Amino acid sequence: PGSAQRFFSLLDDTSLGLGADALVPSGPIRIKTGLSAQATRRELESRRFRYVFRGDDNAVRAMSPEQMLDPANIGPAFRLDEETLQEDSYRANQDVLAGYVSAELEVDPKVKTILGVRAEYASQQLDNGTMFAVAGNVSSLDRADADFFPALHVVVSPHAEHNVRAAYSHSL
């Protein structure tokens, strides 16, 4: 399977990301906040072709690949068939918008806590298919998700050279 097959593809992938962060000291509390956005566009166009034996001369099959697929044998001994599948090409978009806020509080000189949350909205669309396909399935995906990701960190410094950390977070 796959022998004497040629696969050609062209991938176009464009991504843009933006972000901004701010630090707001407020007495014993340091508040950090930020926003980010990322947009990705991707398009894959592919085609596949296979040489198929069509002649009666089995001696051609005993030749080396270079001799077997010589232009003089294409037509009489072999034909070139398109075997592109619908799944060989697709167009997709993904957009992610996010924001976060965190607060850092020094409870005493030896204990610091950091509490935060990130909110994220992500959307994704995908459509496959090509006009050159001879088989396969055309499908699409269109989904959007909104999530919150909490985080809690506690840092205890029993000595100037040592830190003990405990953390909890949730992510994808």
C-alpha positions in Angstrom: 0.0 0.0 0.0 1.2 3.4 -0.9 3.9 2.2 -3.3 4.3 4.3 -6.4 2.2 7.0 -4.8 3.0 10.7 -5.0 1.6 13.2 -2.5 1.7 16.9 -3.1 0.6 19.5 -0.5 0.6 23.2 0.2 0.1 24.6 3.7 -0.7 28.2 4.4 -0.6 29.0 8.2 -1.1 32.5 9.5 -1.2 33.4 13.2 -1.5 36.7 15.0 -1.2 37.2 18.8 -1.6 40.3 20.9 -1.3 40.7 24.7 -1.1 43.4 27.4 -0.3 43.1 31.1 -0.4 45.5 34.0 0.9 45.5 37.6 -1.0 47.6 40.1 0.6 47.8 43.6 -2.0 48.5 46.2 -0.4 48.6 49.7 0.4 45.0 50.8 -1.4 43.6 47.7 0.1 43.4 44.2 -2.6 43.0 41.6 -1.7 41.7 38.1 -4.1 41.8 35.2 -3.8 41.1 31.5 -5.5 40.4 28.2 -4.5 38.3 25.2 -5.9 37.4 21.8 -4.7 34.9 19.3 -6.1 34.3 15.8 -4.9 31.4 13.6 -6.0 30.7 10.0 -4.8 27.5 8.3 -5.4 26.0 4.9 -4.1 22.7 3.6 -4.5 21.7 -0.1 -3.2 18.3 -1.0 -3.5 15.8 -3.9 -2.3 12.3 -4.2 -1.6 10.2 -7.4 -0.7 6.6 -7.9 0.8 4.7 -10.7 -1.5 1.6 -11.5 -0.3 -1.3 -13.5 -2.6 -1.8 -16.5 -0.5 -3.8 -19.0 -0.2 -7.5 -19.8 3.6 -7.5 -19.9 4.7 -8.8 -16.5 8.3 -8.3 -17.5 7.7 -4.6 -16.8 7.1 -5.4 -13.1 10.5 -7.1 -12.9 12.3 -3.9 -13.9 14.0 -1.5 -11.5 11.7 1.4 -10.4 13.7 3.8 -12.6 13.1 1.6 -15.7 9.5 0.6 -14.7 8.3 4.2 -14.3 10.2 5.5 -17.4 8.0 7.9 -19.4 7.8 5.3 -22.2 5.9 2.9 -19.9 3.4 5.4 -18.7 0.3 4.7 -20.8 1.0 1.3 -22.2 2.0 -0.4 -18.9 0.9 2.1 -16.2 -1.7 4.8 -15.8 -1.6 7.7 -13.4 -4.8 7.7 -11.2 -5.9 10.5 -8.9 -6.4 9.1 -5.4 -7.0 12.3 -3.5 -9.3 12.0 -0.4 -11.7 14.6 1.0 -9.6 14.4 4.2 -6.5 15.5 2.3 -7.5 19.2 2.3 -9.0 21.5 5.0 -9.6 25.1 6.0 -9.5 25.9 9.7 -9.8 29.0 12.0 -9.1 29.2 15.7 -9.6 32.3 17.9 -8.7 32.5 21.6 -9.5 35.5 23.8 -8.4 35.5 27.4 -8.0 37.7 30.4 -6.6 37.1 33.9 -6.3 38.7 37.2 -4.2 37.7 40.2 -3.5 39.1 43.6 -0.3 38.6 45.6 -0.5 39.2 49.3 2.4 38.9 51.8 0.6 37.6 54.9 3.8 38.1 56.9 7.5 38.3 55.9 7.7 34.4 55.7 4.3 33.7 54.0 3.1 34.9 50.6 -0.1 33.8 48.8 -1.0 34.3 45.2 -4.6 33.8 44.1 -5.7 34.2 40.4 -8.1 33.3 37.7 -7.9 33.2 33.9 -11.0 33.4 31.8 -10.8 32.1 28.2 -13.1 32.0 25.2 -12.0 29.8 22.3 -13.8 29.2 19.0 -12.7 26.7 16.3 -14.1 26.0 12.8 -12.8 23.4 10.4 -14.2 22.3 7.0 -12.5 19.7 4.9 -12.9 18.7 1.3 -11.6 19.3 -2.2 -13.0 19.3 -5.7 -10.2 16.8 -6.7 -11.3 14.1 -4.2 -12.3 10.7 -5.5 -13.3 9.3 -2.1 -13.5 10.2 1.6 -15.8 12.0 3.9 -16.6 15.7 3.9 -16.9 16.9 7.5 -17.0 20.1 9.5 -16.5 21.3 13.1 -17.8 24.4 14.7 -17.4 24.8 18.4 -16.9 27.4 21.0 -15.9 27.0 24.7 -15.7 29.4 27.6 -13.7 28.3 30.6 -12.3 29.6 33.9 -9.0 28.4 35.3 -8.3 29.1 39.0 -4.9 29.1 40.6 -3.7 29.3 44.2 0.0 29.4 45.4 1.4 29.6 48.9 5.1 30.3 49.5 6.5 29.8 53.0 10.1 30.9 53.6 11.3 29.3 56.8 14.9 30.6 56.1 16.3 33.3 53.8 17.7 30.6 51.5 14.7 28.2 51.5 11.2 28.3 50.1 8.5 25.7 50.5 5.8 26.0 47.8 2.3 24.5 47.5 0.2 25.2 44.4 -3.1 24.3 42.8 -4.2 25.2 39.3 -6.5 24.0 36.6 -5.7 24.3 32.9 -6.5 22.6 29.6 
